[in-house]
Amino acid sequence: MNHDIKVIGLDFDTPEFLEWNPENPLDCDVWATASVGDEKCSVLFQIHICTPASIERLENKRHCFLIEEYAGKADLTARLDGFITKKIKGCTGDPYRVLARLWRSEYGKYDKRGQLIG
């Protein structure tokens, strides 16, 4: 089954949610809301965008998406799209459930095995 889903919207969870830029592109630590889907539907995911410099400071590394440096919203979106394509390749079930194991989904909390909790 071919799932052609990608990031169709990306907002940073900061006051500058549309055009956020870190002071240092090599030290990026920000939460973002990504709308992932196609022309039929989409699902919102909370993703923690981090660089190697910032991830060292984090106690909880769950939901992190590691990048070497922040090179702009378009570059980040392309990286997320590539990651999505890689993770759902060969998926015969629900591709959003595959991604929900990695990122926070709008539909609820998942345990470490990707099982919905409550």
Legacy VTK file of the C-alpha trace (Angstrom):
# vtk DataFile Version 3.0
C-alpha trace
ASCII
DATASET POLYDATA
POINTS 118 float
0.000 0.000 0.000
1.349 3.420 -0.945
0.756 6.152 1.628
1.592 9.556 0.227
1.517 11.627 3.390
3.737 14.530 4.270
3.939 17.649 6.416
1.230 20.043 5.246
1.677 22.547 8.057
4.288 23.320 10.703
3.958 25.775 13.586
6.480 26.321 16.352
5.216 26.401 19.931
6.719 29.830 20.538
5.383 33.407 20.342
6.939 33.568 16.853
5.099 30.369 15.868
5.207 30.971 12.113
8.742 32.278 11.608
10.764 31.150 14.613
14.555 31.071 14.344
16.974 30.038 17.086
19.718 32.376 18.221
22.223 29.637 17.393
21.248 27.228 14.552
23.512 24.563 16.087
21.688 24.764 19.435
18.018 24.271 18.631
15.440 23.154 21.203
11.806 23.843 20.318
8.478 22.055 20.225
6.511 22.212 16.989
3.063 21.118 15.860
3.132 19.346 12.517
0.034 18.645 10.482
0.805 15.422 8.617
-1.440 14.055 5.897
-2.666 14.397 2.350
-5.553 16.071 0.509
-8.075 13.796 2.295
-7.095 14.173 5.947
-4.328 15.051 8.353
-3.263 14.384 11.932
-1.513 16.765 14.312
1.707 15.686 15.999
3.803 17.408 18.653
7.495 17.055 17.803
10.483 18.176 19.863
13.042 19.573 17.401
16.576 19.261 18.803
20.215 19.505 17.772
23.048 17.472 19.335
24.004 20.443 21.521
20.510 20.788 22.972
19.661 17.111 23.349
22.516 16.672 25.824
20.639 18.963 28.226
17.350 17.090 27.948
16.345 14.572 30.549
13.406 13.190 28.527
14.422 12.556 24.930
11.100 11.053 23.878
9.387 12.617 20.818
12.658 14.240 19.707
13.520 14.794 16.077
17.270 15.283 15.841
18.764 17.668 13.277
22.386 18.770 12.932
21.430 22.418 12.654
18.353 24.509 12.006
18.477 25.750 8.396
14.972 27.186 8.105
11.409 25.971 8.048
11.546 24.652 4.461
14.636 22.551 5.219
13.058 21.196 8.409
9.844 20.315 6.565
11.847 18.463 3.888
13.713 16.525 6.605
10.445 15.620 8.322
8.950 14.502 4.995
11.961 12.264 4.349
11.669 10.788 7.836
7.945 10.129 7.377
8.538 8.419 4.026
11.231 6.198 5.546
9.176 5.223 8.593
5.960 4.353 6.722
7.601 2.594 3.782
5.981 -0.813 3.430
3.320 0.040 6.011
0.184 -2.005 5.338
-1.791 -0.560 8.246
-2.408 2.924 9.551
0.638 5.121 8.821
-0.456 7.663 11.436
-0.251 4.984 14.116
3.332 4.250 13.036
4.199 7.927 13.498
2.285 8.111 16.799
4.819 5.682 18.265
7.483 8.332 17.654
5.684 11.655 18.115
2.832 12.879 20.311
-0.445 12.455 18.478
-3.497 14.664 18.920
-5.532 11.505 19.528
-4.049 10.446 22.823
-1.121 9.056 24.715
0.762 5.972 23.608
3.020 3.700 25.617
6.566 2.748 24.581
5.229 -0.049 22.367
2.873 2.320 20.513
-0.287 1.100 22.245
-2.992 3.680 22.973
-3.376 4.447 26.676
-6.883 5.545 27.660
LINES 1 119
118 0 1 2 3 4 5 6 7 8 9 10 11 12 13 14 15 16 17 18 19 20 21 22 23 24 25 26 27 28 29 30 31 32 33 34 35 36 37 38 39 40 41 42 43 44 45 46 47 48 49 50 51 52 53 54 55 56 57 58 59 60 61 62 63 64 65 66 67 68 69 70 71 72 73 74 75 76 77 78 79 80 81 82 83 84 85 86 87 88 89 90 91 92 93 94 95 96 97 98 99 100 101 102 103 104 105 106 107 108 109 110 111 112 113 114 115 116 117
